[in-house]
């Protein structure tokens, strides 16, 4: 037996509806639960100042009542036809989605179109969703990982940019959201620049393109199509160490980040996926091999690259024993300072082969294929990017991986957030690793 044949991401048949909405059909034989996704450009950077979080809440409120049906009636229609609805938002836009069998696809399409074009944003439902979102924010801040993410975002991004605040808004902005605010945000949606994805076994949907074009293609909007979102700016003083006291914490949460690539990088996005696996993507990766297996500091540390439409981030995170906070952080920074020349051909090839050979299982279902397409489309990329990434992995060399790692390693420095017991943070504050800031308190002096 030889090596497995190269695998390619499923191809999509593309058409354009009368209103300019792009339609992508992906036939996946055997996937009888169809996944439909509607991705619309609606950058959160366009939210009116003081209404941050309105895009996400607007999306979540679309099925809470329309001019034709109440929220209860919509739920009954969905239940009767076995339709699972969902909605969300990202940095560049919002998305609606559903899962349904082919038999009930026409009813599901009509239901989703109604939610998109006829929402009423009932005040009681909006108030309920606002309370839920505020509760979610409180839970995020109470969780060490969520707290670290909040402090990282605050320290890393320019305070004048939208990325400085959570995608779903902050307590002060979410608390001001009303039906009128959500209706105004909804009025800015347009089919122009949007894409509708249908993935699954289409053998029982003989004219899927016609069905989608005659329904969603009839949607008209007078809104000016949203422009591409602006790049997120890094704070001028982002290279710093932020300590977040959490009395009684048995573990310390570490989160580190620095500028990284987007999917258009000259080094190849597959190269950075392999580097993520090599440094922190598996139990045998460099971070876990030292911090977990050799030192016993942690149950696991992870490294990955988070692409944005323009630029991205290299992110590292995990929990360590409170009594090992400083040595764990120092060891982490030492591993991350390794020059590309010290990588080995074996670990590069193993990481690349693992990612390439497991791709078919990662895109095994219709929903994962549809979700990947939406992610790519929001970043202005085409489906062929996935197959090109796999091709890059197959041809990845040690020299290319080394150059890509050095491009990140020698760039702007780390933003480091440490959430833990004050006693564990004392040694970090005195370490001299970087300029220190204590969240919610004065800066300690060594």
N, C-alpha and C positions, 0 to 999 in steps of 0.2 A: 504494500500500500504506500502511495506517495502522499505528499502534503495535500491538504484540502484545496479544492478549487477556490479562486477568489470569489468573494460574495459582493454583490452590488445592492445598494439601497433600491427598494421598489420604485419603478418608474411611474410617473404621473402623467395622465392625459390632461392637457390644459385647454380650456375654452374661456371665452369672455362673454358675460351676460350683457344684455342691452344697456344696463345702467353702469357698465364699466367694472363690475365685480368680477374678479378672476375666479374660475372654478377649476379645481384640481381633483381628478378622480384617480384613485389608487386601487386597483383590483388585487385583492389578496385572497385567492381561492382557499376555502376552508374556514375563513374568518366570518362566521355567520352573524356575529354581533357587529353591526356597522358603527363606525365612529365618524361623526360629523363635527367639524370645527369651523367657526367663522371668526376670522382675525381681521380687526379693523384698526387702522392707524388712529391712535388717540394718545399721544405722548403725555405722560404725567407732568412733564415740564410746562405744558400749556395750561395746567390748572391755575385758576385765579389765586393770587396770593391770599392765604388765609383759608382756602378751601382744599388744601392738600388732603388726599384720600377720597376725593369726590369721584374719581374715575372708578376705583375699586368698588365703592359703595353703590354707585350707579349701576355697575354691571350686576352686582349681587341682588339689586332690587328689581331687575327687569321682570322676574316671574312672580312678583308680589302683588300683581293686579294689573289688568289692562282695561281698555274701554269695553271689551267684549266679555271678559271673565274676571271674577274675583280671584284672589290668591288660592282660596280653597278649591274653586272650580278648575283652575289651572292644574293644581295638584291631582285632582280626580281624573282629568283627561290624561295626564302623564301616567298615572297608575294604571288606568284602564288599558293603555296601549304599551305598557312596559317601557316607558321612556325615562331615561335617567338624564336629567338636565344639570348643567353646571355653567358657571361664568366666573371670570376673573380678569385680572389686568396685569400688565407688565410695564416695564419702563417706557416702551415704545407704543403700546396699544392695549386694547381690551380684546377678550375672546369669549365667545359663547360656544358651548359644546353639548353634545348629547350622544348617548349610546342607545341603539334600538335595533331590532331585527328588521330584515328587508320587508317583511309583510306590513309593518307599521311605519315604514319610512315616510310615506306621504303625510300621514297624520302628524308625525314628529316634525316634519319640515314646516307644516302650517302652524304648529304650536310655537316653534322657535321664531318664525317670522312674526307672529302676533306679539310675542314678548319683545322683540326688537323694535317693532314699529308702533305699538300701541300702549306703551307703559304709562301708568297714571301716577306712580310714586305716591301711594297713599301715605298720608302723614303718620298714622299709627305704626305702619310697617317700617317706614323710614326711621322713626324714633326707636323702634325695637332693634333694628340693625345697627343703629348708632350705639346703643347700649351694648350690644354684643361685641362690636368692634372695640369699644373702650375696655371691655372686659378682657378681650384678647390681648390688647396692649399691656394691660396690667399683668396678665399671666406671662407675657414675653419678658417683661422687666423683672419678674420674680424668679424666672428660670436663669441659671448662671450663663447658659449658652446664649439665650436671648438677650440678656443684659450685656454680655460681651459684644454681641452684634450691634446693639444700640450704641454703645460707647465707641466701638470701632468706626461706625458710620459717622458719628459726630466728630471724631478726631481726624478721619481720613479725608472727608469731602469738604470742599469750600462751603462755608456757611451761607453764601449767597446762591448756591445752586440747589436744585430740587433733590438731588441725591443725598443731601445732608439729612433729609427727613425720611422716615419709613415710607415705602411705596403706598401703604394704606393710610398714611397720615399720622399725625401725632395726637395725643389727647386734646391739646388745645385747638387743633384744626378740625378733628373729627367731631368734637362736641358742638361745633357751630353748623354742621351740615343739616340742611332742610330739604323738603320736597322740591322747592323752587331751585335750589342749588343743583340738585341732581337732574332736574328737568333741563336746566340750562346746559349742563355738561352733556346730556343726551342729545340736545339739539345740535351739537357740533359734530355728530357722527355723520359719515358719508360713505357710500359704497365705493367711491373712487379710491383706489389704492388698497382696497380690501381683498381678501381671498377667502373662498369657501372650499374646505377640504372634505372629501368623503372617501373614507378608506374602509375596506372590507371586501367580502365576497359579493361582487356586483352582478353575478350571473342571474340572480333573481330580481334585478333592477334593470330591465332592458333599456330604459332611456333615462338614466340617472342625470345626464347633462341637461336633457329637456325638462325634467322635473325641477331641478334646481334653478335653471334659467327662467322658467315661467313663474316661479314663486319669488325667490330672492332677487331675481332680475327685475321684478316689478317695483322694487323699493326705490323710491326717489327721495332725494334730500336736497335742500337748498343750501346746506352748509358748505363752506369752503373746505376742500379736502385738507386734512392735517398735513403739515410739513414734517420732514424727518426731524426727530428730536435732537437737541443739541448735546454735544459731548459733555460728560460729567467732569467737572474740574476737581483736581486734587488740592487740598488745602496747602498753603505755602509752608505751614509748620507741621505737616502730617508726620514727619519722621520724629516720633516721640514714643515715650512709654507711659501708658495710662494705667493707673492702679485703681481698682474699684473694691473698697473694703466690703466684705460680706461676713459678718461675725458668725463664728461657729461652723464655717464651711469646712467639711472634711477633705474636700478636693478643691484644687485651684483650676479655674478655666483659663486656658491660654488661647489667644487669637492673634494672629499676625497676618499682615497683608502689605503688599507693595505693588506698584504698577506691573501689569502683565500684558499679554497680547490679546487681540481679538481674533476672530476666525480668518481674517484676511492676512495674517502675518506672513512675512516673506519666508519665515522658517518652516511654515506649514503647520496647520492646526493639529494634525496628527502627531507632530513632533512633541508638542506641549502636552497632549494627552498621554503620550508615553512617559514623559518626564514626571507628570503627576503620579502615574502608576509606580514609577521607579522610586520616587522619593517618599510618597505617602499614600499609595493607593491599595496596599495589601499588607497582610501581617509580615511578609518577608521584605517589605520596602525598607529603605534606609532609616527612616524615622522610627518605625516600630522595631526594627532589628536591634537598634541601640536602646531606645527609651523604654521599650517593653521587655524584650527578651534578655538584654544584657543588664539593664539597670533596674528594671522593675518599677519604674516611675509611673507608668500609665497602663490603661487597658488598650489604648490605641490613639495614635496621632495621625491626622490626615493632611495631605497637601493636594491642592487642585487649582486649576486655572479657571477663572470666572470671566468669560468673554462678555463684552457689551457691544453695542453697535459700533462704537469707536473706542478702541483701547479695551483694557480689561484689568484684571487683578490676579495676582498669585496669592492664594489664601492658605493658611495653615491653622489648624485648630485641634483642640482636644483637652481632656481633663487629666491632671496629674495629682499625685499625692501632695497634700498640703505641706508636709514636712520636707518635700523635695522640690518645692517651687523654684527656688533659684537655680539649683543644679540642672533641673529639667529645662528651664528656659535657656540657660547657657549652652547646654548640650544641643538643644534645638537650633540655636543660632549658629553653633559650630558646624552642624551638619548642613545647614542652608548656605554656609559660606564656602562649601566645597567647590573648587573651580571645575569647569567642564572637562578639563584635561584629566581629572581624576576619576571620571566615570569610566565604566568598563563596557566593552563591546557586548559581553554576555548579558549584563543587566538591561542594557538598552534593547537588545534583540528580544529578550524574554518579555519585557513590558510591551513592546510593539506587537509581538505575536499574540500575546494574550488578548489585547484589545481587538486586533483584526479577526482572530478566530472566534471570539465570543460575540461579535457584532450580530450575527443572525439571531442569537437568543435575546439580545437587548431590544431588537426590533421584531419580536415574535408576534405581537398582537396588533390589531388595527389601531387601538388607542395610542400605543407608543409611536407608531408611524405617524399618525395624525398630529400628535403633540410635538414630535420632532420637526415636522413641516411648519407648524405654527411658530415654533422657536426660531427657525431659520428665516421665515418670512418677516417676522418682526425686526430681524437684524438686516433685512434687505438682501438676503441670500437665497439661492436656488437649491432645490433638492439634490442636484448633482454634487453639492459640497460634501455630502456624507460619503459618497463613493470615492471622491477625490481624496478625502481624508484617509480612507482605508488604503488607497493606493500609496499615499505618502508613508503610511505605517509599514507597508510591505517593503518599501525601498529605503527605509530609514537607516542612516549610517551613524556610527559613533561620532564622527566629525560634525555632522549636522546637529545632533542632539547636544553636543558640547557647546557649539556656537549659540544655539537657542537658549541654553541654560545661562551662559555667560551674559547674554543680552539682558536677561532679567536680573541676574545676581549683581551686576555692576551698575544697575540703574538706581533711581531714587530709593532711599532706604526704607526699612520696615516701620510700619505703624504697629505697635505692640500693645495689646490690652491684656491685663491680668486681673481676674476677678477671684478673690479669695479672702481668707481670714486675715485680719490686720496683722497678726503675729507673723504669718507667712509672707506678708507683703513688706515687712520691715527690711528684711535682707535684700529684697529686690530694689527697694528705694535707695539703699546704701551702696548698691553694686556699681554705680557709675556706668551702667550699660547705655543709657541715653538720657535725654532731658525727661524729667519725671513730672507727671501731672496726676494729682489725686482727684478722681471724680467726686464732686460735691464737697471738696475740702481743700485746704491749703497745700501747696507744693512742699513736700518734705525736703529737708536739707541733709545731705550725707554727714 
